[in-house]
Amino acid sequence: MAKITRIKYFTKEKKALISPDNAKLYDKYLKSSVIKNKEVQSTTYKVYKNYMDQFLVYLAEYWDNIGLYDDLFFEDAIDIMEGYIGFCQDTLQNNKKVINTKISAVSSFFLWSMKRRYVDRHPFDKKLERMKGANEEKIINSYYLDDNQIEQVTKGLVENTKKYDLQDQLIWSIMLDSANRVGAISKLTLSQLDLDEMMFTGIREKRGYRVEVAFDEESKNLIELWLAERKEMDNLEVDSLFITKYGKEYRPMSYSSIQQRIQKIGEIIGLDDFHAHCVRKTKLNKIYRDTGDLSIAAEYANHKSVETTRSSYIKPQTKAEIRDKISKLKNKKQDEE
Protein backbone atom coordinates (compact mmCIF):
# COMPACT_ATOMS: atom_id res chain seq x y z
CA MET A 1 0.00 0.00 0.00
CA ALA A 2 1.36 3.36 -1.05
CA LYS A 3 2.20 5.82 1.67
CA ILE A 4 1.36 9.51 1.57
CA THR A 5 4.36 11.57 0.49
CA ARG A 6 4.47 15.11 1.78
CA ILE A 7 6.61 17.56 -0.15
CA LYS A 8 7.58 20.85 1.50
CA TYR A 9 7.61 23.00 -1.62
CA PHE A 10 5.47 26.10 -1.09
CA THR A 11 7.64 28.13 1.25
CA LYS A 12 7.16 31.82 2.06
CA GLU A 13 9.80 32.60 -0.53
CA LYS A 14 7.86 30.67 -3.18
CA LYS A 15 4.57 32.37 -2.32
CA ALA A 16 6.27 35.77 -2.47
CA LEU A 17 6.71 35.15 -6.22
CA ILE A 18 2.94 35.24 -6.82
CA SER A 19 1.75 38.09 -9.03
CA PRO A 20 -0.05 40.69 -6.86
CA ASP A 21 -2.58 41.21 -9.66
CA ASN A 22 -3.44 37.50 -9.77
CA ALA A 23 -3.65 37.36 -5.99
CA LYS A 24 -6.09 40.32 -5.97
CA LEU A 25 -8.32 38.66 -8.58
CA TYR A 26 -8.57 35.48 -6.55
CA ASP A 27 -9.14 37.35 -3.27
CA LYS A 28 -12.07 39.12 -4.93
CA TYR A 29 -13.55 35.76 -5.91
CA LEU A 30 -12.92 34.37 -2.43
CA LYS A 31 -14.65 37.26 -0.66
CA SER A 32 -17.64 36.95 -2.97
CA SER A 33 -17.90 33.22 -2.32
CA VAL A 34 -17.52 33.52 1.46
CA ILE A 35 -20.37 36.04 1.60
CA LYS A 36 -22.67 33.45 0.02
CA ASN A 37 -21.55 30.58 2.24
CA LYS A 38 -19.65 31.63 5.37
CA GLU A 39 -20.07 28.22 6.99
CA VAL A 40 -17.37 26.68 4.79
CA GLN A 41 -14.96 29.61 5.04
CA SER A 42 -12.55 27.69 7.26
CA THR A 43 -12.97 24.35 5.46
CA THR A 44 -13.72 24.15 1.72
CA TYR A 45 -12.63 27.69 0.83
CA LYS A 46 -9.51 27.39 2.96
CA VAL A 47 -8.49 24.30 0.99
CA TYR A 48 -9.30 25.99 -2.33
CA LYS A 49 -7.32 29.10 -1.35
CA ASN A 50 -4.31 26.95 -0.50
CA TYR A 51 -4.60 25.06 -3.80
CA MET A 52 -5.02 28.26 -5.80
CA ASP A 53 -1.92 29.72 -4.15
CA GLN A 54 -0.04 26.63 -5.32
CA PHE A 55 -1.30 27.16 -8.87
CA LEU A 56 -0.25 30.81 -8.78
CA VAL A 57 3.24 29.81 -7.62
CA TYR A 58 3.35 27.41 -10.57
CA LEU A 59 2.38 30.28 -12.92
CA ALA A 60 5.11 32.44 -11.39
CA GLU A 61 7.83 29.82 -11.82
CA TYR A 62 6.86 28.24 -15.14
CA TRP A 63 4.79 30.86 -16.98
CA ASP A 64 6.43 34.15 -16.01
CA ASN A 65 3.48 35.17 -13.80
CA ILE A 66 1.05 35.25 -16.71
CA GLY A 67 -2.18 37.05 -15.80
CA LEU A 68 -5.26 34.94 -15.14
CA TYR A 69 -7.30 37.11 -17.52
CA ASP A 70 -4.58 37.63 -20.13
CA ASP A 71 -5.33 36.64 -23.71
CA LEU A 72 -2.15 34.56 -23.69
CA PHE A 73 -3.45 32.55 -20.73
CA PHE A 74 -6.63 31.72 -22.64
CA GLU A 75 -4.66 30.79 -25.75
CA ASP A 76 -2.32 28.47 -23.85
CA ALA A 77 -4.75 27.31 -21.15
CA ILE A 78 -4.61 23.61 -22.05
CA ASP A 79 -0.81 23.58 -22.09
CA ILE A 80 -0.74 25.50 -18.81
CA MET A 81 -3.15 23.15 -17.05
CA GLU A 82 -1.62 19.96 -18.41
CA GLY A 83 1.77 21.24 -17.33
CA TYR A 84 0.35 21.95 -13.88
CA ILE A 85 -1.00 18.40 -13.66
CA GLY A 86 2.46 17.07 -14.50
CA PHE A 87 3.97 19.38 -11.87
CA CYS A 88 1.53 18.05 -9.25
CA GLN A 89 2.36 14.47 -10.18
CA ASP A 90 6.11 14.64 -10.54
CA THR A 91 7.21 17.44 -8.21
CA LEU A 92 4.53 17.39 -5.51
CA GLN A 93 3.81 13.65 -5.66
CA ASN A 94 0.05 14.32 -5.43
CA ASN A 95 -2.44 11.51 -5.92
CA LYS A 96 -5.12 11.67 -8.61
CA LYS A 97 -7.93 12.74 -6.31
CA VAL A 98 -5.95 15.70 -4.94
CA ILE A 99 -4.97 16.75 -8.46
CA ASN A 100 -8.61 16.73 -9.58
CA THR A 101 -9.54 18.90 -6.58
CA LYS A 102 -6.76 21.34 -7.46
CA ILE A 103 -8.07 21.61 -11.02
CA SER A 104 -11.56 22.22 -9.61
CA ALA A 105 -10.21 25.06 -7.47
CA VAL A 106 -8.91 26.82 -10.58
CA SER A 107 -12.03 26.00 -12.58
CA SER A 108 -14.34 27.42 -9.90
CA PHE A 109 -12.55 30.75 -10.13
CA PHE A 110 -13.17 30.96 -13.88
CA LEU A 111 -16.81 29.89 -13.55
CA TRP A 112 -17.31 32.78 -11.11
CA SER A 113 -15.43 35.12 -13.46
CA MET A 114 -17.85 34.20 -16.27
CA LYS A 115 -20.89 34.88 -14.07
CA ARG A 116 -19.45 38.27 -13.19
CA ARG A 117 -18.70 38.84 -16.90
CA TYR A 118 -15.04 39.50 -16.26
CA VAL A 119 -14.32 36.92 -18.98
CA ASP A 120 -16.53 35.70 -21.81
CA ARG A 121 -15.58 32.04 -21.62
CA HIS A 122 -13.95 29.37 -19.48
CA PRO A 123 -10.40 28.76 -20.73
CA PHE A 124 -10.34 24.97 -20.30
CA ASP A 125 -13.87 23.77 -19.55
CA LYS A 126 -14.61 20.45 -21.33
CA LYS A 127 -11.20 20.62 -22.99
CA LEU A 128 -9.10 19.13 -20.22
CA GLU A 129 -9.02 15.45 -19.26
CA ARG A 130 -9.32 14.96 -15.51
CA MET A 131 -7.30 12.27 -13.77
CA LYS A 132 -9.09 8.96 -14.33
CA GLY A 133 -9.30 6.27 -11.68
CA ALA A 134 -9.01 8.77 -8.81
CA ASN A 135 -11.57 6.94 -6.67
CA GLU A 136 -9.79 3.62 -7.13
CA GLU A 137 -6.36 4.94 -6.16
CA LYS A 138 -5.66 3.92 -2.56
CA ILE A 139 -3.23 6.11 -0.64
CA ILE A 140 -4.15 5.05 2.90
CA ASN A 141 -5.37 1.74 4.22
CA SER A 142 -9.07 1.33 4.84
CA TYR A 143 -10.34 -1.09 7.48
CA TYR A 144 -13.75 -2.62 8.13
CA LEU A 145 -13.83 -3.94 11.69
CA ASP A 146 -15.79 -7.08 12.52
CA ASP A 147 -17.88 -7.56 15.66
CA ASN A 148 -15.00 -9.15 17.58
CA GLN A 149 -12.68 -6.22 16.80
CA ILE A 150 -15.37 -3.70 17.78
CA GLU A 151 -15.82 -5.47 21.11
CA GLN A 152 -12.05 -5.65 21.60
CA VAL A 153 -11.67 -1.89 21.09
CA THR A 154 -14.59 -1.06 23.38
CA LYS A 155 -13.20 -3.31 26.11
CA GLY A 156 -9.62 -2.07 25.67
CA LEU A 157 -10.66 1.56 26.11
CA VAL A 158 -12.26 0.76 29.45
CA GLU A 159 -9.47 -1.44 30.78
CA ASN A 160 -6.40 0.62 29.80
CA THR A 161 -7.10 3.78 31.80
CA LYS A 162 -3.43 4.85 31.71
CA LYS A 163 -3.51 5.23 27.92
CA TYR A 164 -7.17 6.09 27.27
CA ASP A 165 -9.56 8.44 29.03
CA LEU A 166 -13.32 9.01 29.07
CA GLN A 167 -13.14 11.29 26.03
CA ASP A 168 -11.49 8.47 24.06
CA GLN A 169 -14.39 6.21 24.99
CA LEU A 170 -16.87 8.89 23.97
CA ILE A 171 -15.22 9.61 20.63
CA TRP A 172 -15.19 5.93 19.75
CA SER A 173 -18.72 5.26 20.95
CA ILE A 174 -20.39 8.26 19.30
CA MET A 175 -18.53 7.83 16.03
CA LEU A 176 -19.46 4.16 15.88
CA ASP A 177 -23.10 4.83 16.78
CA SER A 178 -23.59 7.77 14.42
CA ALA A 179 -21.35 6.93 11.43
CA ASN A 180 -20.81 10.68 11.04
CA ARG A 181 -17.65 12.16 9.58
CA VAL A 182 -14.96 13.36 11.95
CA GLY A 183 -15.67 16.93 10.83
CA ALA A 184 -19.10 16.72 12.42
CA ILE A 185 -17.80 14.94 15.53
CA SER A 186 -15.29 17.74 16.11
CA LYS A 187 -18.14 20.28 16.14
CA LEU A 188 -20.40 18.62 18.73
CA THR A 189 -21.54 21.05 21.43
CA LEU A 190 -23.53 20.77 24.64
CA SER A 191 -26.00 23.39 23.42
CA GLN A 192 -26.91 21.10 20.50
CA LEU A 193 -27.27 18.01 22.67
CA ASP A 194 -30.71 16.43 23.10
CA LEU A 195 -30.00 13.76 25.67
CA ASP A 196 -33.58 12.45 25.81
CA GLU A 197 -33.73 11.91 22.04
CA MET A 198 -30.11 10.72 22.09
CA MET A 199 -28.77 13.00 19.35
CA PHE A 200 -26.98 16.23 18.56
CA THR A 201 -28.94 18.44 16.16
CA GLY A 202 -27.93 21.04 13.59
CA ILE A 203 -24.27 19.99 13.38
CA ARG A 204 -22.38 21.55 10.47
CA GLU A 205 -20.70 18.93 8.34
CA LYS A 206 -19.27 18.63 4.84
CA ARG A 207 -19.87 21.66 2.58
CA GLY A 208 -21.85 23.37 5.32
CA TYR A 209 -24.70 20.84 5.46
CA ARG A 210 -26.52 20.54 8.79
CA VAL A 211 -26.87 16.99 10.06
CA GLU A 212 -27.99 15.04 13.11
CA VAL A 213 -25.55 12.95 15.12
CA ALA A 214 -27.47 10.10 16.70
CA PHE A 215 -26.16 7.81 19.42
CA ASP A 216 -27.28 4.78 21.43
CA GLU A 217 -27.86 4.08 25.11
CA GLU A 218 -24.25 3.25 25.96
CA SER A 219 -23.07 6.55 24.50
CA LYS A 220 -25.78 8.32 26.46
CA ASN A 221 -24.42 6.79 29.67
CA LEU A 222 -20.89 7.90 28.77
CA ILE A 223 -22.10 11.44 28.03
CA GLU A 224 -23.80 11.60 31.43
CA LEU A 225 -20.55 10.49 33.09
CA TRP A 226 -18.63 13.10 31.10
CA LEU A 227 -21.08 15.86 32.02
CA ALA A 228 -20.69 14.97 35.70
CA GLU A 229 -16.89 14.97 35.35
CA ARG A 230 -16.94 18.36 33.62
CA LYS A 231 -18.80 19.90 36.56
CA GLU A 232 -15.75 19.20 38.73
CA MET A 233 -13.40 21.09 36.38
CA ASP A 234 -12.44 24.64 37.27
CA ASN A 235 -13.00 27.53 34.83
CA LEU A 236 -14.68 25.34 32.25
CA GLU A 237 -16.91 27.51 30.08
CA VAL A 238 -16.52 25.71 26.75
CA ASP A 239 -19.60 24.60 24.82
CA SER A 240 -17.73 21.95 22.82
CA LEU A 241 -18.32 18.35 23.89
CA PHE A 242 -14.66 17.41 23.45
CA ILE A 243 -12.09 19.65 25.09
CA THR A 244 -8.36 20.04 25.64
CA LYS A 245 -6.54 22.02 28.31
CA TYR A 246 -3.84 24.47 27.22
CA GLY A 247 -2.07 25.82 30.27
CA LYS A 248 -4.92 26.84 32.56
CA GLU A 249 -7.47 27.29 29.79
CA TYR A 250 -9.89 24.75 28.30
CA ARG A 251 -10.45 24.90 24.55
CA PRO A 252 -12.42 22.86 21.98
CA MET A 253 -10.56 19.75 20.90
CA SER A 254 -9.34 20.23 17.33
CA TYR A 255 -10.17 18.09 14.33
CA SER A 256 -6.58 16.85 14.15
CA SER A 257 -6.51 15.96 17.86
CA ILE A 258 -9.58 13.76 17.41
CA GLN A 259 -7.93 12.11 14.42
CA GLN A 260 -4.85 11.42 16.53
CA ARG A 261 -6.97 9.88 19.27
CA ILE A 262 -8.67 7.61 16.74
CA GLN A 263 -5.27 6.52 15.43
CA LYS A 264 -4.19 5.70 18.98
CA ILE A 265 -7.42 3.74 19.53
CA GLY A 266 -6.51 1.56 16.55
CA GLU A 267 -3.43 0.36 18.40
CA ILE A 268 -5.72 -1.74 20.62
CA ILE A 269 -6.25 -4.10 17.66
CA GLY A 270 -2.75 -3.70 16.24
CA LEU A 271 -3.51 -1.05 13.61
CA ASP A 272 -1.07 1.85 13.68
CA ASP A 273 -2.65 3.53 10.62
CA PHE A 274 -6.27 3.38 11.77
CA HIS A 275 -8.19 6.57 11.00
CA ALA A 276 -11.61 8.11 11.60
CA HIS A 277 -13.08 7.19 8.23
CA CYS A 278 -12.57 3.52 9.07
CA VAL A 279 -15.11 3.90 11.90
CA ARG A 280 -17.65 5.40 9.49
CA LYS A 281 -17.04 2.63 6.96
CA THR A 282 -17.33 -0.02 9.68
CA LYS A 283 -20.71 1.27 10.88
CA LEU A 284 -22.27 1.71 7.44
CA ASN A 285 -21.05 -1.69 6.31
CA LYS A 286 -22.48 -3.22 9.50
CA ILE A 287 -25.87 -1.54 8.92
CA TYR A 288 -25.99 -3.01 5.43
CA ARG A 289 -24.94 -6.49 6.59
CA ASP A 290 -27.46 -6.46 9.45
CA THR A 291 -30.42 -5.14 7.41
CA GLY A 292 -29.60 -6.22 3.87
CA ASP A 293 -30.98 -2.84 2.79
CA LEU A 294 -28.49 -0.52 1.08
CA SER A 295 -30.94 2.40 1.12
CA ILE A 296 -31.00 2.39 4.94
CA ALA A 297 -27.20 2.57 5.07
CA ALA A 298 -27.21 5.39 2.48
CA GLU A 299 -29.82 7.37 4.41
CA TYR A 300 -27.90 6.95 7.66
CA ALA A 301 -24.75 8.15 5.87
CA ASN A 302 -26.51 11.27 4.51
CA HIS A 303 -25.64 10.13 1.01
CA LYS A 304 -27.77 11.39 -1.88
CA SER A 305 -27.06 8.25 -3.89
CA VAL A 306 -26.94 4.61 -2.79
CA GLU A 307 -24.16 4.12 -5.33
CA THR A 308 -21.90 6.34 -3.24
CA THR A 309 -22.57 4.06 -0.28
CA ARG A 310 -22.12 0.89 -2.32
CA SER A 311 -18.86 1.92 -3.99
CA SER A 312 -17.08 3.51 -1.04
CA TYR A 313 -18.58 2.21 2.22
CA ILE A 314 -19.59 -1.42 1.71
CA LYS A 315 -16.92 -4.07 2.04
CA PRO A 316 -16.73 -6.13 -1.17
CA GLN A 317 -17.75 -9.73 -0.64
CA THR A 318 -15.37 -12.56 -1.47
CA LYS A 319 -16.33 -15.27 -3.93
CA ALA A 320 -16.65 -17.66 -0.99
CA GLU A 321 -19.11 -15.33 0.77
CA ILE A 322 -21.18 -14.97 -2.41
CA ARG A 323 -21.12 -18.73 -2.90
CA ASP A 324 -22.35 -19.32 0.66
CA LYS A 325 -25.10 -16.73 0.23
CA ILE A 326 -26.29 -18.42 -2.98
CA SER A 327 -26.25 -21.76 -1.20
CA LYS A 328 -28.37 -20.42 1.67
CA LEU A 329 -30.90 -18.90 -0.71
CA LYS A 330 -31.07 -22.17 -2.62
CA ASN A 331 -31.63 -24.19 0.58
CA LYS A 332 -34.28 -21.73 1.77
CA LYS A 333 -36.15 -22.07 -1.51
CA GLN A 334 -36.04 -25.87 -1.30
CA ASP A 335 -37.37 -25.79 2.28
CA GLU A 336 -40.26 -23.55 1.22
CA GLU A 337 -41.17 -25.96 -1.55
N, C-alpha and C positions, 0 to 999 in steps of 0.2 A: 504493500500500500504506500502510495506516494505521500511524502511529508510536505507540509506547507513550508515554502521557502520565503523568507522575508528579506527583501533587499532594501537597505537604507540608501536611497538614491536622492529623494527630494529634500535636500538640506535647505537651510535659510539662504545660502549662497545661490542655490539653484532657483529658488522661488523669487529671488531678487532680480532675476533675468526677465521675468514676465513683463510683457508690454503693459504699461499703465493704462493705455487706451482699451486693450482687451480686458483687463481686470475690471475697469469701470463698466464696460458693457455687461459683463457677467454679473457684477454686483447689482446692476439695475434689474436684471432678470430675477436675481435671487430675492431682492426686496419685494418685487411684485408677487412672486410666488409665495413668500412667507405671509404676506398680507392675506392671501386667500386661504392659507392652511397653516396657521401658526403651530398647530399641534405636532407637526413633523419637522419643525425648525431644527431641533437638536438631534434628529435621527436621519430621515431620508435626505433632507436638504444639506445636512452636514456632510454626509457621504458624497453627495453629488458635487458639493463645493470642493471637497478634497480631490475628487477625480477630475474636475474641470481644471483645478490648479495644475494637476499633473499633465493634462493635455496642453495647457498654456506653456508649461516649461518645455514640453516637447516641441511646440511651435517656435519657442525662443532658440532652442539649440539646433534644430534641424531645418527650420523654415524661416530663419532670419526675422522672427517675431512678426510674421505676416498677420495683417489685420483680419479679424473674424468676418468683417463685412466687405473686405477688399474683393475686387473683381477677380484678382489672381487666385484668391482662396477658392472662389466658386469654380474657377476653371480647373484647378488642380485638386479639388476636394477628394476625389476618389484616391488619388495617389497619396495625399496627405493622410487620409484615414487608414488606408491599407498599411502605410508606413508606420502609423501609430500602433496598429494591431501587432505588427512585427516587433516594434519596440517593447510593447507590453509582454509579448511572449519571450523574446530573447534576452532583453536587458532586465526587465522586472520580474520575470519568471511567474507571471500571472496565469491562473487557470482560465479556462474558456468562459466560465460563468462570470468571473470578475471582469474579463475583457468586454463581454456583452453589456454589462452594467455601465462600464466606462463609456462605451459608444452611446448608450442611451442617455447618459448625462450630457454629452455634447449635442445629441439629437434634440433633446428637450429644449435646450437653449434656442436652437434654430426654429423649432415649432412655435415657441413663444414669440420669436422675432418676426415670424410670418404673421401671426395674429395681430401684432402691434404695427404691422406694415413697415417695419424697418428694412425688411428684405422681401423680394417678390417670390422667392422660391426657397425650398430646402436644398442645400448643396449636395446631399448624398442620400436623400430618402429614396428607398426602393432601388438604389443603385449599388449598395454595398452588401456583400454577403456577411451575415453574422456568423459567429463561431458555432459550427454544428456539433451536436453531441455534448453540449454543455451540461445537461442534466444527468448524463451518464458518467461524466468524469468524476471520479471519487478522489477527493483530496484528504479527507479525514475518515476514519473508521466510523461505521454506524452500527450500533448494537440494539438488538431486540431482546430484552430480558425475558426469561421464562418465569413461571410462578415460583419455582424454587429460588431463583436468583433474587426476585423481588422480596421474598420472605427473608432471605439471607441478609440483604441490605437493611431492611427494616429492623431486624434483630440486632445487627451489628451496630447500628446507630444508637440503640438503647444501651447496649452492653459496654461499649467503649467510650465512656464518658470523659476520658482524658483527651481523646482526639476529636470527639464530636459533641456538640452542645444541642440545646433545645431548638435553636434556630435551624441547625442542620436537619433535625428531624422534621421540622415544619416545612422547610423548603422541599425536601424529598416527598413528604406526604401530600402537600398541596399540589405540587407539580404532577405527581402520579395520579391523583384524583381528577384533576382538572384537564390535563393534557394541553394546557395553555403554553404559549411560547415564553421563554425566559424574560422577554421584554415586558410582558404583562405582569409576570410574577414580581419583577423588580419595582413595579409601580403600585403594588398593593398597599392600601392605607386603611387605618382603623375607621376613618369616617365613611369609607365605602363598604364596610363590613356589615353584613346582615347575618348575625349568628344563628338566628332562629331558622332562616331559610337556607342556611349553610352555603353562602356564596358572597363574593365581592361583586358589586355592580358598577357599571360605567367605567371600567378599566381601559385606559388607552393602550392599544396594541399596534400592530403593524399598520403603517400608512395612516395612522390616526383613528382607526376604527375603534369603536367602543364595544367591549365584550364583557361577558360575565365570567367569573372564575368560580366554578362550583367545587365543593369539597364534601367529603363523607364524614361519618360520625367520629372516626378516629382522629381526623384532622381537627374537627371541632373541639375534641377533648384537649388536643395539643395547643390549640389557640387559647383556650381558657386557661391552661397552665401558663402560657406565655404572657397573657394579660395580667395574671396574678403576679408573675415574676417582675414584670415591668413596673408595677406599682411600688415595688421596693427599691427601684433605681432612683437616684437623686438627679434632679435637674433634667428629667426626661420630658421634653415637650415636642416630640417628633411624631408626626401622624403616620409615617411609614411603618408598615408591619415589621419589616426587617431592618435592623439598625446596626451601626458600628460606632464604637467610641474612639474619637480622636482627641487625645489629651484628656480634658475634662468635659468634652462636648460630645453629645450623641448626634449622629447624622444618619440619613437614609443609607442603607447598604447599596452599593453601586451594582450595576449590571455585571461588571467584570468580577466583582467579589462573589456574587452568587454563582457565576460560572466556575470560579475557582473552587467553591465549596462543593459543587456538583462533581467536579473532577476528583476531588479528594474522597467523596462518597464512593466513587467507582472503585477505589482501592480496596474496598471491603470484599469485592468479588474478583480482585486481581486485574482490574482494568485501569491502566494509568492514563488512558486517553479517552475516558468516558466524558461525555459532555451533555449539556441540558437537552439538546434535541433528541438524544437517545431516549430520554424519559417520555417525551411526547410521542415518539414513534412506538415505544413499548405500550403505552396506554391505548393508542388508537388501534394498533394491531390486536391488542387483547379484546377491545370492544368488538372488533370484527369477528375474531375467532369465537367469542362467547355468544354473539347474537346471530352471526352468519349474514348480517345485513350491512352492506357497505354504506348505505345512505345514512344509517344511524351514526357510524363512525365519522362520515363526512360532515354531518350536522354538528356533531360534538367538537369537531376540529375547526368549525367556522370556515369550512371550505365551500366555495361556490360551485365546485364541480366534484363529483365523486371520482373522476379520473385523476384529479390531483391527489386524492387520498389513496387511490389504488396504486398509482405509480411511485409515490414517494413515502408512503407511511404503512404499507402492508407488506409484511415479510413474504417474499416469494416462496411458494411451496416446492418441496423437492418432488421428484418423480415418484419416490416411495410414498410420500404423503398423499399425492394425487391418486396413486394406485390403491392405497388403503381406503380412501374416501369413496372411490368407485366401487370397491368391494363391499363396503358397508351399505351403499345405496342399493346395490344389486341384491344383497341379502335381505334388506328391508322390503324390497319389492316382492321377493319370493315369499317372505313371511305373510305379507298382506294377501297374496294370492292363495 
